[in-house]
Amino acid sequence: MTESIWITGIGLVSSLGEGPEIHRAALAGRAPVVDAEGFAPYPIHPLPPLELDRQIPKRGDQRQMEPWQRLGTYAAGLAIDQAGARALVADMHLLVAAGGGERDTALDEAVCAEIARLPAEEAGQRLNAMLASGLRPTLFLAQLSNLLAGNISIVHGVTGSSRTFMGEEAAAADAVRIAAARLAEGRGGIALVGGAYVAGRWDMLLLYAASGELRQGGWAPLAERAEGGGLVTGSAAAFLVLETENHARARGAAGLARLGAVRSGAARRQGEDSAEASAAALAQSLPLRPGHAVISGASGAALPTAAERRFLAGLRAAGPAPGQVVHSADLIGHAVEAAFPANLALAALALAAGDAPQALVTGFGVWRGEALALLEPVA
């Protein structure tokens, strides 16, 4: 026997701000927040101002975290508070999607300038010497991906089992999928799952720029961006409290949405049809109803965005027609590890407002990874 899984708490922070109300308003058409100058020529959706003291004590906890860790720890606290689950953190499982820590860009620039003028046979030796003397132990430790989970455990007292997943968008989808599966199988009653990403990082922007995927110049809605070079990253953190229905009912918790099927895949990106075929296979036997909302994870990157467009066209042709299609990248940007849980949060908000009978959440990673999740209202 498998347990039904509810979302009972949402902690969502984006460039728009924090909390359900501001993001529910975004679903109704609020304009995005864009910084087109700070990292020109690449526009981003920036971090909002936050009162970190509301969730993270000042006594050293804030200073030893990188910005993405502070953002994730803050959002995790919001989710726990909305679920009314502060008394349950000792038994709460924790599953986090995280990338690597922030690089020391000043050291990177110094290394590049130094080795550029050296012959090839000397460059490697000089690189090793500069890294050995330039990287601080504290910087190295801050780059450990599982420190986000560690900080959540320390700050909020979440001390159930802990898992950290790496692998961009696919990591977040698998974190949610595995969290839901563990609860459904009876291996716990409550879990906290999510991720965080800060867009204002030159190291990540240059990584995406090298592939030619980043949009340059002014922001435009996803539908108006030319093929290729359409990615605008967004600063966001999203955490969800998942509970079995029996666990939530026993403590009188309200369900925001019922989390149904969560499916993930990783097609070889030999063309947009491979990602489309992967998503189509994941969608088989999903009990979709007419008018279901779609919270689209299309990022603006050329191949996955085209693949998702074809996938949705195939859904319309083969099954119940969807209602509203919302591109989260238009609202909050593409938040990489935080994108899939953020889209689940937006879907849950849409269902709680009575905007649709169901919500299908899609995920198409920039490099690799397809995912789908089906949410339904709590009866």
FIPALUM-808547 format. One record per residue (C-alpha): x, z, y; residue number from 1; residue in one letter. Coordinates in Angstrom, 3 decimals. Example, Ala and Ser with C-alpha at 12.3 -4.5 7.8 and 13.67 -1.06 7.14 Angstrom:
BEGIN
+----------+----------+----------+-----+------+
!        X !        Z !        Y !  nr ! rest !
+----------+----------+----------+-----+------+
!   12.300 !    7.800 !   -4.500 !   1 !    A !
!   13.670 !    7.140 !   -1.060 !   2 !    S !
+----------+----------+----------+-----+------+
This chain:
BEGIN
+----------+----------+----------+-----+------+
!        X !        Z !        Y !  nr ! rest !
+----------+----------+----------+-----+------+
!    0.000 !    0.000 !    0.000 !   1 !    M !
!    1.322 !   -0.915 !    3.437 !   2 !    T !
!    0.607 !    0.917 !    6.662 !   3 !    E !
!   -0.846 !   -0.714 !    9.783 !   4 !    S !
!    1.584 !   -0.560 !   12.719 !   5 !    I !
!    0.563 !    0.257 !   16.279 !   6 !    W !
!    2.471 !   -0.010 !   19.542 !   7 !    I !
!    1.822 !    3.317 !   21.255 !   8 !    T !
!    4.430 !    3.265 !   24.011 !   9 !    G !
!    6.032 !    0.622 !   26.230 !  10 !    I !
!    9.093 !    1.054 !   28.420 !  11 !    G !
!    9.536 !   -2.161 !   30.384 !  12 !    L !
!   11.902 !   -2.716 !   33.299 !  13 !    V !
!   12.672 !   -6.101 !   34.842 !  14 !    S !
!   13.552 !   -7.639 !   38.182 !  15 !    S !
!    9.883 !   -7.090 !   39.109 !  16 !    L !
!   10.226 !   -3.317 !   38.763 !  17 !    G !
!    9.129 !   -0.891 !   36.077 !  18 !    E !
!    5.985 !    0.025 !   34.205 !  19 !    G !
!    2.854 !   -1.624 !   32.829 !  20 !    P !
!    0.929 !   -2.215 !   36.047 !  21 !    E !
!    3.534 !   -4.300 !   37.817 !  22 !    I !
!    4.054 !   -6.465 !   34.725 !  23 !    H !
!    0.332 !   -6.833 !   34.106 !  24 !    R !
!    0.110 !   -8.162 !   37.658 !  25 !    A !
!    2.889 !  -10.627 !   36.842 !  26 !    A !
!    0.807 !  -12.009 !   33.983 !  27 !    L !
!   -1.859 !  -12.791 !   36.567 !  28 !    A !
!    0.553 !  -14.871 !   38.634 !  29 !    G !
!    2.883 !  -12.676 !   40.684 !  30 !    R !
!    5.931 !  -14.481 !   42.078 !  31 !    A !
!    9.287 !  -13.743 !   40.400 !  32 !    P !
!   12.225 !  -11.956 !   42.028 !  33 !    V !
!   15.298 !  -14.197 !   42.197 !  34 !    V !
!   18.818 !  -13.754 !   43.571 !  35 !    D !
!   20.193 !  -17.221 !   44.296 !  36 !    A !
!   23.208 !  -16.086 !   46.341 !  37 !    E !
!   24.965 !  -13.181 !   44.611 !  38 !    G !
!   26.263 !  -15.307 !   41.721 !  39 !    F !
!   25.974 !  -18.759 !   43.266 !  40 !    A !
!   25.643 !  -21.452 !   42.133 !  41 !    P !
!   23.775 !  -19.669 !   39.330 !  42 !    Y !
!   20.464 !  -17.963 !   40.198 !  43 !    P !
!   19.590 !  -14.783 !   38.311 !  44 !    I !
!   16.746 !  -12.282 !   38.168 !  45 !    H !
!   18.522 !   -9.118 !   39.421 !  46 !    P !
!   18.306 !   -5.453 !   38.546 !  47 !    L !
!   15.573 !   -3.594 !   40.440 !  48 !    P !
!   16.319 !   -0.341 !   42.270 !  49 !    P !
!   15.645 !    2.565 !   39.894 !  50 !    L !
!   15.586 !    6.333 !   40.242 !  51 !    E !
!   17.776 !    6.894 !   37.220 !  52 !    L !
!   17.556 !   10.684 !   37.609 !  53 !    D !
!   13.973 !   10.502 !   36.355 !  54 !    R !
!   15.223 !    9.675 !   32.857 !  55 !    Q !
!   18.996 !   10.226 !   32.790 !  56 !    I !
!   20.657 !   13.464 !   33.980 !  57 !    P !
!   23.446 !   13.077 !   36.508 !  58 !    K !
!   25.801 !   15.461 !   34.709 !  59 !    R !
!   28.204 !   12.735 !   33.623 !  60 !    G !
!   25.653 !   10.856 !   31.544 !  61 !    D !
!   25.079 !    8.166 !   34.162 !  62 !    Q !
!   28.730 !    7.702 !   35.108 !  63 !    R !
!   30.014 !    7.063 !   31.587 !  64 !    Q !
!   27.473 !    4.312 !   30.886 !  65 !    M !
!   27.716 !    0.667 !   31.790 !  66 !    E !
!   24.758 !   -0.780 !   33.759 !  67 !    P !
!   23.091 !   -2.317 !   30.693 !  68 !    W !
!   23.333 !    1.024 !   28.865 !  69 !    Q !
!   21.786 !    2.903 !   31.785 !  70 !    R !
!   19.020 !    0.327 !   31.988 !  71 !    L !
!   18.255 !    0.549 !   28.263 !  72 !    G !
!   18.379 !    4.340 !   28.176 !  73 !    T !
!   16.023 !    4.479 !   31.148 !  74 !    Y !
!   13.501 !    2.098 !   29.548 !  75 !    A !
!   13.659 !    4.016 !   26.268 !  76 !    A !
!   12.626 !    7.166 !   28.111 !  77 !    G !
!    9.703 !    5.346 !   29.713 !  78 !    L !
!    8.475 !    4.242 !   26.274 !  79 !    A !
!    8.721 !    7.757 !   24.834 !  80 !    I !
!    6.838 !    9.173 !   27.814 !  81 !    D !
!    4.024 !    6.631 !   27.657 !  82 !    Q !
!    3.595 !    7.331 !   23.943 !  83 !    A !
!    3.487 !   11.073 !   24.636 !  84 !    G !
!    6.151 !   11.440 !   21.956 !  85 !    A !
!    8.709 !   13.805 !   23.485 !  86 !    R !
!    7.977 !   16.377 !   20.785 !  87 !    A !
!    8.591 !   13.794 !   18.040 !  88 !    L !
!   12.056 !   12.517 !   18.931 !  89 !    V !
!   13.788 !   14.495 !   16.172 !  90 !    A !
!   11.977 !   12.410 !   13.561 !  91 !    D !
!   11.981 !    9.121 !   15.486 !  92 !    M !
!   13.925 !    6.192 !   13.992 !  93 !    H !
!   15.976 !    4.183 !   16.494 !  94 !    L !
!   16.678 !    0.454 !   16.258 !  95 !    L !
!   18.554 !   -1.227 !   19.105 !  96 !    V !
!   19.527 !   -4.825 !   19.875 !  97 !    A !
!   22.725 !   -4.930 !   21.904 !  98 !    A !
!   25.470 !   -7.274 !   23.010 !  99 !    G !
!   29.081 !   -6.439 !   23.726 ! 100 !    G !
!   30.141 !   -4.333 !   26.661 ! 101 !    G !
!   31.101 !   -5.706 !   30.044 ! 102 !    E !
!   34.537 !   -7.244 !   30.340 ! 103 !    R !
!   37.170 !   -6.285 !   32.912 ! 104 !    D !
!   36.957 !   -9.525 !   34.899 ! 105 !    T !
!   39.876 !   -8.576 !   37.143 ! 106 !    A !
!   42.125 !   -8.293 !   34.103 ! 107 !    L !
!   40.736 !  -11.550 !   32.719 ! 108 !    D !
!   41.645 !  -13.329 !   35.965 ! 109 !    E !
!   45.140 !  -11.852 !   35.982 ! 110 !    A !
!   45.740 !  -12.887 !   32.377 ! 111 !    V !
!   44.510 !  -16.442 !   33.006 ! 112 !    C !
!   46.670 !  -16.808 !   36.122 ! 113 !    A !
!   49.744 !  -15.512 !   34.282 ! 114 !    E !
!   49.542 !  -17.519 !   31.085 ! 115 !    I !
!   48.489 !  -20.752 !   32.827 ! 116 !    A !
!   52.028 !  -21.249 !   34.095 ! 117 !    R !
!   53.796 !  -20.344 !   30.843 ! 118 !    L !
!   54.788 !  -22.706 !   28.049 ! 119 !    P !
!   52.583 !  -22.511 !   24.961 ! 120 !    A !
!   55.192 !  -20.693 !   22.862 ! 121 !    E !
!   55.351 !  -17.836 !   25.396 ! 122 !    E !
!   51.661 !  -17.596 !   26.345 ! 123 !    A !
!   50.505 !  -15.765 !   23.220 ! 124 !    G !
!   53.178 !  -13.083 !   23.433 ! 125 !    Q !
!   52.498 !  -12.523 !   27.133 ! 126 !    R !
!   48.727 !  -12.346 !   26.507 ! 127 !    L !
!   49.180 !   -9.597 !   23.925 ! 128 !    N !
!   51.472 !   -7.633 !   26.218 ! 129 !    A !
!   49.080 !   -7.807 !   29.181 ! 130 !    M !
!   46.074 !   -6.779 !   27.120 ! 131 !    L !
!   47.978 !   -3.875 !   25.527 ! 132 !    A !
!   48.946 !   -2.469 !   28.916 ! 133 !    S !
!   45.856 !   -3.489 !   30.905 ! 134 !    G !
!   42.909 !   -2.419 !   28.785 ! 135 !    L !
!   42.002 !    1.210 !   29.260 ! 136 !    R !
!   40.819 !    3.184 !   26.200 ! 137 !    P !
!   37.662 !    4.150 !   28.098 ! 138 !    T !
!   36.894 !    0.479 !   28.759 ! 139 !    L !
!   37.348 !   -0.344 !   25.089 ! 140 !    F !
!   34.985 !    2.436 !   24.075 ! 141 !    L !
!   32.406 !    1.317 !   26.620 ! 142 !    A !
!   32.324 !   -2.073 !   24.908 ! 143 !    Q !
!   31.026 !   -0.638 !   21.647 ! 144 !    L !
!   27.545 !   -2.044 !   21.126 ! 145 !    S !
!   26.192 !    1.041 !   19.396 ! 146 !    N !
!   26.811 !    3.173 !   22.488 ! 147 !    L !
!   23.350 !    2.236 !   23.764 ! 148 !    L !
!   21.847 !    3.890 !   20.697 ! 149 !    A !
!   24.263 !    6.784 !   21.123 ! 150 !    G !
!   23.265 !    7.316 !   24.740 ! 151 !    N !
!   19.561 !    7.209 !   23.865 ! 152 !    I !
!   20.180 !    9.817 !   21.179 ! 153 !    S !
!   22.124 !   12.070 !   23.542 ! 154 !    I !
!   19.853 !   11.742 !   26.576 ! 155 !    V !
!   16.459 !   11.686 !   24.875 ! 156 !    H !
!   17.231 !   13.562 !   21.645 ! 157 !    G !
!   16.206 !   10.713 !   19.324 ! 158 !    V !
!   17.898 !   11.828 !   16.118 ! 159 !    T !
!   16.218 !    9.976 !   13.271 ! 160 !    G !
!   18.088 !    7.147 !   11.549 ! 161 !    S !
!   19.856 !    4.734 !   13.906 ! 162 !    S !
!   20.698 !    1.053 !   13.579 ! 163 !    R !
!   22.267 !   -1.355 !   16.071 ! 164 !    T !
!   21.874 !   -5.124 !   15.723 ! 165 !    F !
!   24.109 !   -7.752 !   17.342 ! 166 !    M !
!   23.411 !  -11.475 !   17.612 ! 167 !    G !
!   21.659 !  -12.279 !   20.899 ! 168 !    E !
!   17.910 !  -12.986 !   20.656 ! 169 !    E !
!   17.887 !  -12.933 !   16.852 ! 170 !    A !
!   19.160 !   -9.339 !   16.886 ! 171 !    A !
!   16.102 !   -8.152 !   18.796 ! 172 !    A !
!   13.670 !  -10.002 !   16.551 ! 173 !    A !
!   15.254 !   -8.519 !   13.443 ! 174 !    D !
!   15.321 !   -5.042 !   14.979 ! 175 !    A !
!   11.554 !   -5.216 !   15.529 ! 176 !    V !
!   10.904 !   -6.809 !   12.147 ! 177 !    R !
!   12.892 !   -4.201 !   10.241 ! 178 !    I !
!   11.479 !   -1.280 !   12.248 ! 179 !    A !
!    7.927 !   -2.417 !   11.476 ! 180 !    A !
!    8.748 !   -3.045 !    7.808 ! 181 !    A !
!   10.284 !    0.412 !    7.335 ! 182 !    R !
!    7.240 !    2.095 !    8.820 ! 183 !    L !
!    4.809 !   -0.102 !    6.874 ! 184 !    A !
!    6.553 !    0.826 !    3.630 ! 185 !    E !
!    6.114 !    4.526 !    4.343 ! 186 !    G !
!    9.722 !    5.270 !    5.312 ! 187 !    R !
!    8.793 !    7.192 !    8.433 ! 188 !    G !
!    5.915 !    7.495 !   10.845 ! 189 !    G !
!    7.418 !    6.597 !   14.223 ! 190 !    I !
!   10.252 !    4.449 !   15.575 ! 191 !    A !
!   11.758 !    3.382 !   18.891 ! 192 !    L !
!   12.993 !   -0.213 !   19.102 ! 193 !    V !
!   14.268 !   -2.407 !   21.922 ! 194 !    G !
!   17.167 !   -3.823 !   23.876 ! 195 !    G !
!   18.636 !   -4.295 !   27.342 ! 196 !    A !
!   20.474 !   -6.980 !   29.284 ! 197 !    Y !
!   21.950 !   -7.151 !   32.780 ! 198 !    V !
!   22.137 !  -10.689 !   34.178 ! 199 !    A !
!   24.531 !   -9.928 !   37.051 ! 200 !    G !
!   27.705 !  -10.293 !   34.964 ! 201 !    R !
!   30.231 !  -13.023 !   35.629 ! 202 !    W !
!   31.575 !  -12.766 !   32.084 ! 203 !    D !
!   28.218 !  -13.695 !   30.553 ! 204 !    M !
!   27.351 !  -16.256 !   33.212 ! 205 !    L !
!   30.607 !  -18.093 !   32.630 ! 206 !    L !
!   30.035 !  -18.001 !   28.887 ! 207 !    L !
!   26.670 !  -19.718 !   29.259 ! 208 !    Y !
!   27.997 !  -22.025 !   31.980 ! 209 !    A !
!   30.660 !  -23.327 !   29.595 ! 210 !    A !
!   27.898 !  -24.791 !   27.422 ! 211 !    S !
!   26.210 !  -26.443 !   30.400 ! 212 !    G !
!   22.993 !  -24.477 !   29.881 ! 213 !    E !
!   22.765 !  -22.569 !   33.181 ! 214 !    L !
!   20.585 !  -23.776 !   36.016 ! 215 !    R !
!   22.416 !  -24.307 !   39.281 ! 216 !    Q !
!   20.931 !  -24.113 !   42.767 ! 217 !    G !
!   17.438 !  -22.892 !   43.533 ! 218 !    G !
!   14.997 !  -21.401 !   41.069 ! 219 !    W !
!   12.112 !  -23.492 !   39.720 ! 220 !    A !
!    9.387 !  -22.834 !   37.128 ! 221 !    P !
!   10.353 !  -23.706 !   33.575 ! 222 !    L !
!    8.061 !  -26.743 !   33.503 ! 223 !    A !
!    9.855 !  -28.255 !   36.507 ! 224 !    E !
!   13.410 !  -27.817 !   35.270 ! 225 !    R !
!   15.251 !  -30.895 !   34.092 ! 226 !    A !
!   16.380 !  -31.123 !   30.481 ! 227 !    E !
!   19.610 !  -29.163 !   30.092 ! 228 !    G !
!   21.055 !  -26.624 !   32.486 ! 229 !    G !
!   17.764 !  -24.791 !   32.813 ! 230 !    G !
!   18.668 !  -21.232 !   31.816 ! 231 !    L !
!   18.155 !  -18.483 !   34.412 ! 232 !    V !
!   19.082 !  -15.106 !   32.967 ! 233 !    T !
!   17.119 !  -11.985 !   33.786 ! 234 !    G !
!   17.991 !   -8.297 !   33.990 ! 235 !    S !
!   15.546 !   -6.455 !   31.773 ! 236 !    A !
!   15.137 !   -3.663 !   29.258 ! 237 !    A !
!   12.226 !   -3.232 !   26.895 ! 238 !    A !
!   11.594 !   -0.485 !   24.353 ! 239 !    F !
!    8.550 !   -0.022 !   22.169 ! 240 !    L !
!    7.341 !    3.041 !   20.316 ! 241 !    V !
!    5.987 !    1.868 !   16.969 ! 242 !    L !
!    3.836 !    4.138 !   14.809 ! 243 !    E !
!    1.870 !    3.857 !   11.652 ! 244 !    T !
!   -1.831 !    3.947 !   12.371 ! 245 !    E !
!   -2.256 !    7.151 !   10.340 ! 246 !    N !
!    0.587 !    8.870 !   12.212 ! 247 !    H !
!   -0.823 !    7.855 !   15.603 ! 248 !    A !
!   -4.390 !    8.852 !   14.737 ! 249 !    R !
!   -3.278 !   12.200 !   13.376 ! 250 !    A !
!   -1.779 !   13.176 !   16.731 ! 251 !    R !
!   -4.506 !   11.538 !   18.814 ! 252 !    G !
!   -2.296 !    8.774 !   20.234 ! 253 !    A !
!   -3.895 !    5.639 !   21.650 ! 254 !    A !
!   -2.768 !    2.295 !   20.302 ! 255 !    G !
!   -1.930 !   -0.392 !   22.858 ! 256 !    L !
!   -1.826 !   -3.190 !   20.270 ! 257 !    A !
!   -1.598 !   -3.683 !   16.533 ! 258 !    R !
!    1.666 !   -5.329 !   15.451 ! 259 !    L !
!    0.943 !   -7.780 !   12.664 ! 260 !    G !
!    3.363 !  -10.258 !   11.137 ! 261 !    A !
!    6.918 !  -10.324 !   12.504 ! 262 !    V !
!    8.984 !  -13.211 !   11.144 ! 263 !    R !
!   12.476 !  -14.438 !   11.926 ! 264 !    S !
!   14.698 !  -17.336 !   10.913 ! 265 !    G !
!   18.001 !  -18.970 !   11.824 ! 266 !    A !
!   17.980 !  -22.743 !   11.464 ! 267 !    A !
!   21.150 !  -24.730 !   11.884 ! 268 !    R !
!   20.805 !  -26.312 !   15.320 ! 269 !    R !
!   21.502 !  -29.893 !   14.340 ! 270 !    Q !
!   18.683 !  -31.056 !   16.597 ! 271 !    G !
!   15.539 !  -29.729 !   18.212 ! 272 !    E !
!   13.549 !  -30.673 !   15.104 ! 273 !    D !
!   15.468 !  -28.126 !   12.988 ! 274 !    S !
!   14.465 !  -25.209 !   15.216 ! 275 !    A !
!   10.936 !  -26.591 !   15.421 ! 276 !    E !
!   10.735 !  -26.845 !   11.620 ! 277 !    A !
!   12.038 !  -23.288 !   11.254 ! 278 !    S !
!    9.350 !  -21.940 !   13.588 ! 279 !    A !
!    6.663 !  -24.022 !   11.882 ! 280 !    A !
!    7.650 !  -22.523 !    8.524 ! 281 !    A !
!    7.450 !  -19.026 !   10.002 ! 282 !    L !
!    3.974 !  -19.793 !   11.365 ! 283 !    A !
!    2.524 !  -20.765 !    7.997 ! 284 !    Q !
!   -0.439 !  -18.582 !    6.957 ! 285 !    S !
!   -0.553 !  -16.710 !   10.282 ! 286 !    L !
!   -4.241 !  -15.808 !   10.807 ! 287 !    P !
!   -4.507 !  -17.309 !   14.296 ! 288 !    L !
!   -7.876 !  -17.376 !   16.038 ! 289 !    R !
!   -9.074 !  -19.772 !   18.762 ! 290 !    P !
!   -8.050 !  -18.742 !   22.250 ! 291 !    G !
!   -5.028 !  -16.694 !   21.223 ! 292 !    H !
!   -2.547 !  -16.144 !   24.041 ! 293 !    A !
!    1.036 !  -17.313 !   23.649 ! 294 !    V !
!    3.849 !  -15.334 !   25.218 ! 295 !    I !
!    6.594 !  -17.924 !   25.080 ! 296 !    S !
!   10.234 !  -17.002 !   24.615 ! 297 !    G !
!   11.464 !  -20.412 !   25.772 ! 298 !    A !
!   14.580 !  -19.759 !   27.824 ! 299 !    S !
!   15.110 !  -23.006 !   29.693 ! 300 !    G !
!   18.099 !  -23.953 !   27.538 ! 301 !    A !
!   17.596 !  -27.584 !   26.581 ! 302 !    A !
!   17.370 !  -27.711 !   22.787 ! 303 !    L !
!   15.420 !  -24.519 !   22.018 ! 304 !    P !
!   12.977 !  -25.102 !   24.888 ! 305 !    T !
!   12.261 !  -28.639 !   23.692 ! 306 !    A !
!   11.903 !  -27.335 !   20.130 ! 307 !    A !
!    9.372 !  -24.739 !   21.212 ! 308 !    E !
!    7.392 !  -27.297 !   23.176 ! 309 !    R !
!    7.128 !  -29.446 !   20.058 ! 310 !    R !
!    6.281 !  -26.411 !   17.918 ! 311 !    F !
!    3.383 !  -25.409 !   20.188 ! 312 !    L !
!    2.119 !  -28.995 !   20.219 ! 313 !    A !
!    2.141 !  -28.894 !   16.425 ! 314 !    G !
!    0.163 !  -25.648 !   16.419 ! 315 !    L !
!   -2.473 !  -27.181 !   18.674 ! 316 !    R !
!   -2.786 !  -30.205 !   16.435 ! 317 !    A !
!   -2.916 !  -28.301 !   13.153 ! 318 !    A !
!   -4.879 !  -25.150 !   13.883 ! 319 !    G !
!   -6.907 !  -23.063 !   16.312 ! 320 !    P !
!   -6.117 !  -24.036 !   19.880 ! 321 !    A !
!   -4.300 !  -21.404 !   21.919 ! 322 !    P !
!   -5.588 !  -20.123 !   25.236 ! 323 !    G !
!   -3.175 !  -19.135 !   27.999 ! 324 !    Q !
!    0.525 !  -19.898 !   27.473 ! 325 !    V !
!    2.803 !  -17.621 !   29.497 ! 326 !    V !
!    6.510 !  -18.395 !   29.829 ! 327 !    H !
!    8.193 !  -15.041 !   30.293 ! 328 !    S !
!   11.292 !  -16.816 !   31.644 ! 329 !    A !
!    9.180 !  -17.758 !   34.678 ! 330 !    D !
!    8.267 !  -14.114 !   35.285 ! 331 !    L !
!   11.406 !  -12.116 !   34.507 ! 332 !    I !
!   14.049 !  -14.643 !   33.435 ! 333 !    G !
!   15.621 !  -14.893 !   30.008 ! 334 !    H !
!   16.854 !  -11.461 !   28.952 ! 335 !    A !
!   18.719 !  -12.346 !   25.718 ! 336 !    V !
!   18.704 !   -9.164 !   23.553 ! 337 !    E !
!   15.823 !   -7.721 !   25.571 ! 338 !    A !
!   13.771 !  -10.945 !   25.565 ! 339 !    A !
!   11.808 !  -10.512 !   22.321 ! 340 !    F !
!   10.790 !   -6.856 !   22.847 ! 341 !    P !
!    9.961 !   -7.650 !   26.488 ! 342 !    A !
!    7.682 !  -10.456 !   25.334 ! 343 !    N !
!    6.032 !   -8.124 !   22.824 ! 344 !    L !
!    5.451 !   -5.670 !   25.664 ! 345 !    A !
!    3.874 !   -8.398 !   27.824 ! 346 !    L !
!    1.687 !   -9.454 !   24.895 ! 347 !    A !
!    0.521 !   -5.879 !   24.314 ! 348 !    A !
!   -0.351 !   -5.554 !   28.002 ! 349 !    L !
!   -2.367 !   -8.785 !   27.870 ! 350 !    A !
!   -4.305 !   -7.548 !   24.840 ! 351 !    L !
!   -4.922 !   -4.111 !   26.340 ! 352 !    A !
!   -6.411 !   -5.843 !   29.404 ! 353 !    A !
!   -8.774 !   -7.826 !   27.156 ! 354 !    G !
!   -7.268 !  -11.162 !   28.161 ! 355 !    D !
!   -7.185 !  -12.660 !   24.656 ! 356 !    A !
!   -8.332 !  -12.000 !   21.072 ! 357 !    P !
!   -4.733 !  -12.217 !   19.817 ! 358 !    Q !
!   -1.262 !  -12.832 !   21.168 ! 359 !    A !
!    1.437 !  -14.925 !   19.509 ! 360 !    L !
!    4.956 !  -14.087 !   20.683 ! 361 !    V !
!    7.669 !  -16.691 !   20.192 ! 362 !    T !
!   11.438 !  -16.417 !   20.287 ! 363 !    G !
!   13.904 !  -19.308 !   20.407 ! 364 !    F !
!   17.494 !  -18.209 !   20.832 ! 365 !    G !
!   19.845 !  -20.169 !   23.056 ! 366 !    V !
!   22.427 !  -20.538 !   20.276 ! 367 !    W !
!   20.530 !  -19.604 !   17.111 ! 368 !    R !
!   17.429 !  -17.790 !   15.924 ! 369 !    G !
!   13.688 !  -18.393 !   15.828 ! 370 !    E !
!   11.067 !  -15.660 !   15.661 ! 371 !    A !
!    7.317 !  -15.146 !   15.795 ! 372 !    L !
!    5.148 !  -12.042 !   16.054 ! 373 !    A !
!    1.383 !  -11.718 !   16.026 ! 374 !    L !
!   -0.314 !   -8.926 !   17.962 ! 375 !    L !
!   -3.988 !   -7.966 !   17.844 ! 376 !    E !
!   -6.117 !   -5.461 !   19.742 ! 377 !    P !
!   -6.541 !   -1.991 !   18.298 ! 378 !    V !
!  -10.098 !   -1.607 !   17.069 ! 379 !    A !
+----------+----------+----------+-----+------+
